[in-house]
């Protein structure tokens, strides 16, 4: 998996699992959601640019990228599934953002 794919997936995970981090930037998050590019590099760059001015979120993203105790590279014989295409990334990210913006039921 490329570093861009991993970065996008980390951001999706952060949105899904740490939604309180985004409580003070709902409007900006909505702007990000509606302006996501159509390609993986563009999506990754848009997320990085968005996180740049939000230190708490940027730090959380950085912590997700650090290797953890017990992490190891997969064996050379394993077949990891290919990363999603950019349209799938956009859909997953848009849905995750909508979920944290929806009022609780």
Secondary structure, DSSP 8 states (H G I E B T S, - for coil): --HHHHHHHHHHHHHHH-GGGGGGGHHHHHHHHHT--SSHHHHHHHHHHHHHT-HHHHHHHHHHHS--TT-----TT--------HHHHHHHHHHHHHHHHS---
